[in-house]
Amino acid sequence: MADRERTYGGLADLVRETRRGRGMSQRQLSRALGMSQGYVGHLERGRVRPTVRTLKALSAALGMLYGTLAVEAGYITAEEYESPLEDEQLARLHEVSDLTADEWESVRDFARYVRSSRRAGSSPPS
């Protein structure tokens, strides 16, 4: 198989070996994910990069740590995964832990606005 067809080979091998180790067929995994068996086949051949939502479903279905899958998929680096959050970061997360999904989306929109203002050289309103 050509390298370009197996871009996510590390993830593919990890998913396939874990699935087999759990005694699951591709069909069983596809049902657990709510996706086609063809998609699971492409995933296990390293041809697709699953979304974060799919990685979370894979994590649950295979009993794996999400972070391990996220590193293999290239969403985060091994260093980011292995670095614990600092106290200040944990405190920030705690402050917003009760937000609803809609409220989180509003926060994300504002964060995007702040970043775009920073790139444009202006500062956002206080």
Contacts in CASP RR format, 6 or more apart in sequence:
PFRMAT RR
TARGET T0000
AUTHOR 0000-0000-0000
METHOD contacts of the structure
MODEL  1
MADRERTYGGLADLVRETRRGRGMSQRQLSRALGMSQGYVGHLERGRVRP
TVRTLKALSAALGMLYGTLAVEAGYITAEEYESPLEDEQLARLHEVSDLT
ADEWESVRDFARYVRSSRRAGSSPPS
1 45 0 8 1.000
5 45 0 8 1.000
5 46 0 8 1.000
5 47 0 8 1.000
6 12 0 8 1.000
6 45 0 8 1.000
6 46 0 8 1.000
6 47 0 8 1.000
7 46 0 8 1.000
7 47 0 8 1.000
7 49 0 8 1.000
8 43 0 8 1.000
8 46 0 8 1.000
8 47 0 8 1.000
8 48 0 8 1.000
8 49 0 8 1.000
8 72 0 8 1.000
8 73 0 8 1.000
9 46 0 8 1.000
10 46 0 8 1.000
10 72 0 8 1.000
11 43 0 8 1.000
11 46 0 8 1.000
11 49 0 8 1.000
11 50 0 8 1.000
11 69 0 8 1.000
11 72 0 8 1.000
11 73 0 8 1.000
12 43 0 8 1.000
12 44 0 8 1.000
12 45 0 8 1.000
12 46 0 8 1.000
12 47 0 8 1.000
14 64 0 8 1.000
14 68 0 8 1.000
14 69 0 8 1.000
14 72 0 8 1.000
15 43 0 8 1.000
15 44 0 8 1.000
15 58 0 8 1.000
15 62 0 8 1.000
15 69 0 8 1.000
16 44 0 8 1.000
18 62 0 8 1.000
18 63 0 8 1.000
18 64 0 8 1.000
19 26 0 8 1.000
19 29 0 8 1.000
19 44 0 8 1.000
19 62 0 8 1.000
22 62 0 8 1.000
22 63 0 8 1.000
24 32 0 8 1.000
24 62 0 8 1.000
26 37 0 8 1.000
26 38 0 8 1.000
26 40 0 8 1.000
26 41 0 8 1.000
26 44 0 8 1.000
27 37 0 8 1.000
29 40 0 8 1.000
29 61 0 8 1.000
29 62 0 8 1.000
30 36 0 8 1.000
30 37 0 8 1.000
30 38 0 8 1.000
30 39 0 8 1.000
30 40 0 8 1.000
32 57 0 8 1.000
32 60 0 8 1.000
32 61 0 8 1.000
33 39 0 8 1.000
33 40 0 8 1.000
33 54 0 8 1.000
33 57 0 8 1.000
33 58 0 8 1.000
33 61 0 8 1.000
34 57 0 8 1.000
35 54 0 8 1.000
39 48 0 8 1.000
42 48 0 8 1.000
43 50 0 8 1.000
49 73 0 8 1.000
49 74 0 8 1.000
50 58 0 8 1.000
50 73 0 8 1.000
52 70 0 8 1.000
52 75 0 8 1.000
55 66 0 8 1.000
55 69 0 8 1.000
55 70 0 8 1.000
55 73 0 8 1.000
55 75 0 8 1.000
56 66 0 8 1.000
58 64 0 8 1.000
58 69 0 8 1.000
59 65 0 8 1.000
59 66 0 8 1.000
59 67 0 8 1.000
59 69 0 8 1.000
67 76 0 8 1.000
67 81 0 8 1.000
68 81 0 8 1.000
70 76 0 8 1.000
70 81 0 8 1.000
71 77 0 8 1.000
71 78 0 8 1.000
71 81 0 8 1.000
85 93 0 8 1.000
96 104 0 8 1.000
96 107 0 8 1.000
99 107 0 8 1.000
113 124 0 8 1.000
114 124 0 8 1.000
117 123 0 8 1.000
117 124 0 8 1.000
118 124 0 8 1.000
END
